[in-house]
Amino acid sequence: MEFVLENKWVFLILAEVVFWLSTLSFLLVRYWFNLKRLSVAFFILFLVNDLWIATMGYFDYLRTGEFSAYQIIILVVIAYAFIYGKSDFQKLDAFIQRKVAKWRGLPAPELTSTKPLYGMEHAKQERRNFYKHLIAFIAVQCLFVVMFGLSDSVSSLQIDTLFAEWYDQKQTELFYKSDTANNITRVWTIILAIDLIIAMSYTVAPKKEKKASHAV
């Protein structure tokens, strides 16, 4: 990891390249080659790549002890993925479907038009998306328990020192008998917290529909 952090900007750029390659590969394999099962592999790569970006930002913070432009850029990338990523991906998905149909001389696909949601309907949708994220997180934690087992440190866990023990160290014995599982959980928890804040922000301040301006 030390080598990665010494060349963190190079690896961040490579991660962005992987992001676009995995996204385009997913769409082309899914629609051009019609290999929907294989396309899932590229989608998983897309998710793992986002987790890798967050991991680099977190460990760079532990290494330097400072919140720098590097972490800010990574937070912007993650926030964009949660706020605009889904709608932009749907637009790209529709674009690729139309282009592939045109290139192969096929009829234009009948795309399901999704009407943008606003107000509390949009807030409910964002909360539902968070619940799905939370369920996936819990499912993986259960898998970690089965695969690695809980560490001995869990029995002596104190709530008042939990944050310091879990986030202020490069390595932690919480919560599993696996450094990899612990590091994945630490970074994923941060991402989950960001997702929760964004989802709940739409409940506090619902998204409003933009009114079209009329020229006089």
Phi and psi restraints in degrees (value plus and minus 20) as a CYANA .aco file:
   2 GLU   PHI     -81.1   -41.1
   2 GLU   PSI     -60.9   -20.9
   3 PHE   PHI     -83.2   -43.2
   3 PHE   PSI     -60.3   -20.3
   4 VAL   PHI     -81.8   -41.8
   4 VAL   PSI     -65.5   -25.5
   5 LEU   PHI     -90.1   -50.1
   5 LEU   PSI     -49.7    -9.7
   6 GLU   PHI     -89.6   -49.6
   6 GLU   PSI     -43.2    -3.2
   7 ASN   PHI    -141.8  -101.8
   7 ASN   PSI      22.1    62.1
   8 LYS   PHI     -82.7   -42.7
   8 LYS   PSI     -56.1   -16.1
   9 TRP   PHI     -89.1   -49.1
   9 TRP   PSI     -57.0   -17.0
  10 VAL   PHI     -83.6   -43.6
  10 VAL   PSI     -64.9   -24.9
  11 PHE   PHI     -89.9   -49.9
  11 PHE   PSI     -50.1   -10.1
  12 LEU   PHI     -87.8   -47.8
  12 LEU   PSI     -61.8   -21.8
  13 ILE   PHI     -84.5   -44.5
  13 ILE   PSI     -62.3   -22.3
  14 LEU   PHI     -82.1   -42.1
  14 LEU   PSI     -57.5   -17.5
  15 ALA   PHI     -84.6   -44.6
  15 ALA   PSI     -58.1   -18.1
  16 GLU   PHI     -86.7   -46.7
  16 GLU   PSI     -58.0   -18.0
  17 VAL   PHI     -82.8   -42.8
  17 VAL   PSI     -64.3   -24.3
  18 VAL   PHI     -81.6   -41.6
  18 VAL   PSI     -58.5   -18.5
  19 PHE   PHI     -77.1   -37.1
  19 PHE   PSI     -71.0   -31.0
  20 TRP   PHI     -90.8   -50.8
  20 TRP   PSI     -58.5   -18.5
  21 LEU   PHI     -85.2   -45.2
  21 LEU   PSI     -62.3   -22.3
  22 SER   PHI     -87.7   -47.7
  22 SER   PSI     -56.9   -16.9
  23 THR   PHI     -86.0   -46.0
  23 THR   PSI     -70.5   -30.5
  24 LEU   PHI     -86.3   -46.3
  24 LEU   PSI     -57.9   -17.9
  25 SER   PHI     -83.7   -43.7
  25 SER   PSI     -61.1   -21.1
  26 PHE   PHI     -78.2   -38.2
  26 PHE   PSI     -67.1   -27.1
  27 LEU   PHI     -90.4   -50.4
  27 LEU   PSI     -61.9   -21.9
  28 LEU   PHI     -89.3   -49.3
  28 LEU   PSI     -63.7   -23.7
  29 VAL   PHI     -84.1   -44.1
  29 VAL   PSI     -56.4   -16.4
  30 ARG   PHI     -92.6   -52.6
  30 ARG   PSI     -59.6   -19.6
  31 TYR   PHI    -126.2   -86.2
  31 TYR   PSI     -55.6   -15.6
  32 TRP   PHI     -98.2   -58.2
  32 TRP   PSI     -67.0   -27.0
  33 PHE   PHI    -115.2   -75.2
  33 PHE   PSI     -28.5    11.5
  34 ASN   PHI      37.7    77.7
  34 ASN   PSI      16.0    56.0
  35 LEU   PHI    -126.1   -86.1
  35 LEU   PSI      60.0   100.0
  36 LYS   PHI     -87.8   -47.8
  36 LYS   PSI     -55.1   -15.1
  37 ARG   PHI     -88.1   -48.1
  37 ARG   PSI     -61.9   -21.9
  38 LEU   PHI     -86.1   -46.1
  38 LEU   PSI     -53.0   -13.0
  39 SER   PHI     -83.4   -43.4
  39 SER   PSI     -45.1    -5.1
  40 VAL   PHI     -81.8   -41.8
  40 VAL   PSI     -53.8   -13.8
  41 ALA   PHI     -80.6   -40.6
  41 ALA   PSI     -60.0   -20.0
  42 PHE   PHI     -91.6   -51.6
  42 PHE   PSI     -52.1   -12.1
  43 PHE   PHI     -86.9   -46.9
  43 PHE   PSI     -60.9   -20.9
  44 ILE   PHI     -83.5   -43.5
  44 ILE   PSI     -60.3   -20.3
  45 LEU   PHI     -80.6   -40.6
  45 LEU   PSI     -58.4   -18.4
  46 PHE   PHI     -80.1   -40.1
  46 PHE   PSI     -65.1   -25.1
  47 LEU   PHI     -89.1   -49.1
  47 LEU   PSI     -63.0   -23.0
  48 VAL   PHI     -82.8   -42.8
  48 VAL   PSI     -56.5   -16.5
  49 ASN   PHI     -83.9   -43.9
  49 ASN   PSI     -61.3   -21.3
  50 ASP   PHI     -83.1   -43.1
  50 ASP   PSI     -59.6   -19.6
  51 LEU   PHI     -86.1   -46.1
  51 LEU   PSI     -56.6   -16.6
  52 TRP   PHI     -85.2   -45.2
  52 TRP   PSI     -61.2   -21.2
  53 ILE   PHI     -81.2   -41.2
  53 ILE   PSI     -65.3   -25.3
  54 ALA   PHI     -83.8   -43.8
  54 ALA   PSI     -57.9   -17.9
  55 THR   PHI     -83.0   -43.0
  55 THR   PSI     -63.2   -23.2
  56 MET   PHI     -81.3   -41.3
  56 MET   PSI     -62.5   -22.5
  57 GLY   PHI     -83.8   -43.8
  57 GLY   PSI     -62.1   -22.1
  58 TYR   PHI     -86.3   -46.3
  58 TYR   PSI     -67.0   -27.0
  59 PHE   PHI     -92.3   -52.3
  59 PHE   PSI     -46.5    -6.5
  60 ASP   PHI     -87.8   -47.8
  60 ASP   PSI     -56.3   -16.3
  61 TYR   PHI     -85.2   -45.2
  61 TYR   PSI     -61.9   -21.9
  62 LEU   PHI     -84.2   -44.2
  62 LEU   PSI     -54.9   -14.9
  63 ARG   PHI     -92.2   -52.2
  63 ARG   PSI     -62.2   -22.2
  64 THR   PHI    -115.7   -75.7
  64 THR   PSI     -45.8    -5.8
  65 GLY   PHI      54.0    94.0
  65 GLY   PSI      -8.1    31.9
  66 GLU   PHI    -149.2  -109.2
  66 GLU   PSI     126.0   166.0
  67 PHE   PHI    -112.7   -72.7
  67 PHE   PSI      85.6   125.6
  68 SER   PHI    -131.6   -91.6
  68 SER   PSI    -196.2  -156.2
  69 ALA   PHI     -80.5   -40.5
  69 ALA   PSI     -49.2    -9.2
  70 TYR   PHI     -81.6   -41.6
  70 TYR   PSI     -68.3   -28.3
  71 GLN   PHI     -87.5   -47.5
  71 GLN   PSI     -54.6   -14.6
  72 ILE   PHI     -82.6   -42.6
  72 ILE   PSI     -64.4   -24.4
  73 ILE   PHI     -81.0   -41.0
  73 ILE   PSI     -63.0   -23.0
  74 ILE   PHI     -85.6   -45.6
  74 ILE   PSI     -60.6   -20.6
  75 LEU   PHI     -83.4   -43.4
  75 LEU   PSI     -58.1   -18.1
  76 VAL   PHI     -83.6   -43.6
  76 VAL   PSI     -62.7   -22.7
  77 VAL   PHI     -81.3   -41.3
  77 VAL   PSI     -65.7   -25.7
  78 ILE   PHI     -87.8   -47.8
  78 ILE   PSI     -62.7   -22.7
  79 ALA   PHI     -82.5   -42.5
  79 ALA   PSI     -61.0   -21.0
  80 TYR   PHI     -80.4   -40.4
  80 TYR   PSI     -62.6   -22.6
  81 ALA   PHI     -79.1   -39.1
  81 ALA   PSI     -58.5   -18.5
  82 PHE   PHI     -99.6   -59.6
  82 PHE   PSI     -56.5   -16.5
  83 ILE   PHI    -104.4   -64.4
  83 ILE   PSI     -69.5   -29.5
  84 TYR   PHI    -133.9   -93.9
  84 TYR   PSI     -32.0     8.0
  85 GLY   PHI     -77.6   -37.6
  85 GLY   PSI     -64.8   -24.8
  86 LYS   PHI     -84.1   -44.1
  86 LYS   PSI     -68.2   -28.2
  87 SER   PHI     -86.9   -46.9
  87 SER   PSI     -59.7   -19.7
  88 ASP   PHI     -87.0   -47.0
  88 ASP   PSI     -56.5   -16.5
  89 PHE   PHI     -85.6   -45.6
  89 PHE   PSI     -58.8   -18.8
  90 GLN   PHI     -83.9   -43.9
  90 GLN   PSI     -58.7   -18.7
  91 LYS   PHI     -85.1   -45.1
  91 LYS   PSI     -63.5   -23.5
  92 LEU   PHI     -85.2   -45.2
  92 LEU   PSI     -58.7   -18.7
  93 ASP   PHI     -80.4   -40.4
  93 ASP   PSI     -67.0   -27.0
  94 ALA   PHI     -84.3   -44.3
  94 ALA   PSI     -59.8   -19.8
  95 PHE   PHI     -82.1   -42.1
  95 PHE   PSI     -66.2   -26.2
  96 ILE   PHI     -84.7   -44.7
  96 ILE   PSI     -60.4   -20.4
  97 GLN   PHI     -80.8   -40.8
  97 GLN   PSI     -64.4   -24.4
  98 ARG   PHI     -86.1   -46.1
  98 ARG   PSI     -63.5   -23.5
  99 LYS   PHI     -84.3   -44.3
  99 LYS   PSI     -63.2   -23.2
 100 VAL   PHI     -83.6   -43.6
 100 VAL   PSI     -62.4   -22.4
 101 ALA   PHI     -81.9   -41.9
 101 ALA   PSI     -59.9   -19.9
 102 LYS   PHI     -87.9   -47.9
 102 LYS   PSI     -64.0   -24.0
 103 TRP   PHI     -84.1   -44.1
 103 TRP   PSI     -55.4   -15.4
 104 ARG   PHI    -111.9   -71.9
 104 ARG   PSI     -17.4    22.6
 105 GLY   PHI      49.4    89.4
 105 GLY   PSI      10.8    50.8
 106 LEU   PHI    -121.0   -81.0
 106 LEU   PSI     140.2   180.2
 107 PRO   PHI     -81.4   -41.4
 107 PRO   PSI     130.8   170.8
 108 ALA   PHI     -80.4   -40.4
 108 ALA   PSI     111.7   151.7
 109 PRO   PHI     -86.3   -46.3
 109 PRO   PSI     126.8   166.8
 110 GLU   PHI    -105.6   -65.6
 110 GLU   PSI      79.8   119.8
 111 LEU   PHI    -109.1   -69.1
 111 LEU   PSI     117.4   157.4
 112 THR   PHI     -96.7   -56.7
 112 THR   PSI      95.1   135.1
 113 SER   PHI    -100.8   -60.8
 113 SER   PSI     104.1   144.1
 114 THR   PHI    -122.9   -82.9
 114 THR   PSI      99.8   139.8
 115 LYS   PHI     -94.8   -54.8
 115 LYS   PSI     109.5   149.5
 116 PRO   PHI     -78.2   -38.2
 116 PRO   PSI     119.7   159.7
 117 LEU   PHI    -116.5   -76.5
 117 LEU   PSI     128.3   168.3
 118 TYR   PHI    -156.7  -116.7
 118 TYR   PSI     148.4   188.4
 119 GLY   PHI      42.6    82.6
 119 GLY   PSI    -162.8  -122.8
 120 MET   PHI     -90.1   -50.1
 120 MET   PSI     -46.0    -6.0
 121 GLU   PHI     -84.7   -44.7
 121 GLU   PSI     -61.5   -21.5
 122 HIS   PHI     -87.1   -47.1
 122 HIS   PSI     -59.4   -19.4
 123 ALA   PHI     -82.2   -42.2
 123 ALA   PSI     -61.3   -21.3
 124 LYS   PHI     -83.1   -43.1
 124 LYS   PSI     -60.8   -20.8
 125 GLN   PHI     -83.5   -43.5
 125 GLN   PSI     -61.5   -21.5
 126 GLU   PHI     -85.4   -45.4
 126 GLU   PSI     -58.2   -18.2
 127 ARG   PHI     -87.6   -47.6
 127 ARG   PSI     -59.1   -19.1
 128 ARG   PHI     -82.8   -42.8
 128 ARG   PSI     -60.4   -20.4
 129 ASN   PHI     -82.9   -42.9
 129 ASN   PSI     -59.2   -19.2
 130 PHE   PHI     -85.5   -45.5
 130 PHE   PSI     -60.8   -20.8
 131 TYR   PHI     -80.4   -40.4
 131 TYR   PSI     -58.6   -18.6
 132 LYS   PHI     -84.0   -44.0
 132 LYS   PSI     -62.3   -22.3
 133 HIS   PHI     -81.5   -41.5
 133 HIS   PSI     -63.8   -23.8
 134 LEU   PHI     -83.4   -43.4
 134 LEU   PSI     -61.5   -21.5
 135 ILE   PHI     -82.8   -42.8
 135 ILE   PSI     -62.4   -22.4
 136 ALA   PHI     -82.7   -42.7
 136 ALA   PSI     -61.0   -21.0
 137 PHE   PHI     -81.5   -41.5
 137 PHE   PSI     -67.7   -27.7
 138 ILE   PHI     -84.1   -44.1
 138 ILE   PSI     -59.8   -19.8
 139 ALA   PHI     -81.7   -41.7
 139 ALA   PSI     -61.8   -21.8
 140 VAL   PHI     -87.6   -47.6
 140 VAL   PSI     -57.9   -17.9
 141 GLN   PHI     -83.7   -43.7
 141 GLN   PSI     -59.3   -19.3
 142 CYS   PHI     -83.1   -43.1
 142 CYS   PSI     -58.5   -18.5
 143 LEU   PHI     -85.0   -45.0
 143 LEU   PSI     -60.2   -20.2
 144 PHE   PHI     -82.3   -42.3
 144 PHE   PSI     -59.5   -19.5
 145 VAL   PHI     -81.4   -41.4
 145 VAL   PSI     -63.4   -23.4
 146 VAL   PHI     -88.9   -48.9
 146 VAL   PSI     -61.3   -21.3
 147 MET   PHI     -95.3   -55.3
 147 MET   PSI     -62.1   -22.1
 148 PHE   PHI    -135.2   -95.2
 148 PHE   PSI     -45.8    -5.8
 149 GLY   PHI      60.0   100.0
 149 GLY   PSI     137.8   177.8
 150 LEU   PHI     -97.4   -57.4
 150 LEU   PSI     125.7   165.7
 151 SER   PHI     -97.4   -57.4
 151 SER   PSI     143.8   183.8
 152 ASP   PHI     -87.9   -47.9
 152 ASP   PSI     -41.5    -1.5
 153 SER   PHI     -87.2   -47.2
 153 SER   PSI     -40.3    -0.3
 154 VAL   PHI     -84.1   -44.1
 154 VAL   PSI     -55.7   -15.7
 155 SER   PHI     -87.4   -47.4
 155 SER   PSI     -46.0    -6.0
 156 SER   PHI    -126.2   -86.2
 156 SER   PSI       0.4    40.4
 157 LEU   PHI     -87.3   -47.3
 157 LEU   PSI     115.1   155.1
 158 GLN   PHI    -140.7  -100.7
 158 GLN   PSI     109.0   149.0
 159 ILE   PHI     -81.3   -41.3
 159 ILE   PSI     -58.3   -18.3
 160 ASP   PHI     -89.5   -49.5
 160 ASP   PSI     -41.0    -1.0
 161 THR   PHI    -131.7   -91.7
 161 THR   PSI     -13.3    26.7
 162 LEU   PHI     -78.8   -38.8
 162 LEU   PSI     -68.2   -28.2
 163 PHE   PHI     -81.1   -41.1
 163 PHE   PSI     -65.2   -25.2
 164 ALA   PHI     -85.3   -45.3
 164 ALA   PSI     -62.8   -22.8
 165 GLU   PHI     -87.3   -47.3
 165 GLU   PSI     -50.9   -10.9
 166 TRP   PHI    -110.4   -70.4
 166 TRP   PSI     -55.8   -15.8
 167 TYR   PHI    -132.4   -92.4
 167 TYR   PSI     -35.2     4.8
 168 ASP   PHI    -113.7   -73.7
 168 ASP   PSI     -12.2    27.8
 169 GLN   PHI    -144.2  -104.2
 169 GLN   PSI     128.4   168.4
 170 LYS   PHI     -87.8   -47.8
 170 LYS   PSI     -56.0   -16.0
 171 GLN   PHI    -146.5  -106.5
 171 GLN   PSI     124.1   164.1
 172 THR   PHI    -156.5  -116.5
 172 THR   PSI     130.5   170.5
 173 GLU   PHI    -112.2   -72.2
 173 GLU   PSI     -18.9    21.1
 174 LEU   PHI    -113.4   -73.4
 174 LEU   PSI     115.0   155.0
 175 PHE   PHI    -134.6   -94.6
 175 PHE   PSI     -25.0    15.0
 176 TYR   PHI    -139.7   -99.7
 176 TYR   PSI     145.2   185.2
 177 LYS   PHI    -105.8   -65.8
 177 LYS   PSI      27.5    67.5
 178 SER   PHI    -176.5  -136.5
 178 SER   PSI     101.8   141.8
 179 ASP   PHI     -82.9   -42.9
 179 ASP   PSI     -59.2   -19.2
 180 THR   PHI     -82.4   -42.4
 180 THR   PSI     -67.3   -27.3
 181 ALA   PHI     -82.6   -42.6
 181 ALA   PSI     -60.5   -20.5
 182 ASN   PHI     -84.8   -44.8
 182 ASN   PSI     -62.8   -22.8
 183 ASN   PHI     -88.7   -48.7
 183 ASN   PSI     -60.1   -20.1
 184 ILE   PHI     -80.8   -40.8
 184 ILE   PSI     -64.3   -24.3
 185 THR   PHI     -84.5   -44.5
 185 THR   PSI     -61.4   -21.4
 186 ARG   PHI     -81.2   -41.2
 186 ARG   PSI     -68.6   -28.6
 187 VAL   PHI     -88.6   -48.6
 187 VAL   PSI     -62.4   -22.4
 188 TRP   PHI     -84.0   -44.0
 188 TRP   PSI     -54.6   -14.6
 189 THR   PHI     -82.4   -42.4
 189 THR   PSI     -59.7   -19.7
 190 ILE   PHI     -82.5   -42.5
 190 ILE   PSI     -65.1   -25.1
 191 ILE   PHI     -82.7   -42.7
 191 ILE   PSI     -61.8   -21.8
 192 LEU   PHI     -82.4   -42.4
 192 LEU   PSI     -59.8   -19.8
 193 ALA   PHI     -84.8   -44.8
 193 ALA   PSI     -60.6   -20.6
 194 ILE   PHI     -83.3   -43.3
 194 ILE   PSI     -62.3   -22.3
 195 ASP   PHI     -81.6   -41.6
 195 ASP   PSI     -61.4   -21.4
 196 LEU   PHI     -82.9   -42.9
 196 LEU   PSI     -65.6   -25.6
 197 ILE   PHI     -81.1   -41.1
 197 ILE   PSI     -64.5   -24.5
 198 ILE   PHI     -85.4   -45.4
 198 ILE   PSI     -63.7   -23.7
 199 ALA   PHI     -82.5   -42.5
 199 ALA   PSI     -64.4   -24.4
 200 MET   PHI     -93.1   -53.1
 200 MET   PSI     -45.1    -5.1
 201 SER   PHI     -82.5   -42.5
 201 SER   PSI     -51.3   -11.3
 202 TYR   PHI     -94.3   -54.3
 202 TYR   PSI     -41.6    -1.6
 203 THR   PHI     -96.4   -56.4
 203 THR   PSI     -60.6   -20.6
 204 VAL   PHI     -92.6   -52.6
 204 VAL   PSI     -63.3   -23.3
 205 ALA   PHI    -148.9  -108.9
 205 ALA   PSI      64.1   104.1
 206 PRO   PHI     -76.1   -36.1
 206 PRO   PSI     126.2   166.2
 207 LYS   PHI     -89.0   -49.0
 207 LYS   PSI     109.5   149.5
 208 LYS   PHI    -123.3   -83.3
 208 LYS   PSI     125.0   165.0
 209 GLU   PHI     -94.0   -54.0
 209 GLU   PSI     112.4   152.4
 210 LYS   PHI     -93.5   -53.5
 210 LYS   PSI     110.0   150.0
 211 LYS   PHI    -104.6   -64.6
 211 LYS   PSI     111.8   151.8
 212 ALA   PHI     -88.6   -48.6
 212 ALA   PSI     113.6   153.6
 213 SER   PHI    -105.0   -65.0
 213 SER   PSI     116.0   156.0
 214 HIS   PHI    -125.4   -85.4
 214 HIS   PSI     106.8   146.8
 215 ALA   PHI     -91.5   -51.5
 215 ALA   PSI     119.3   159.3
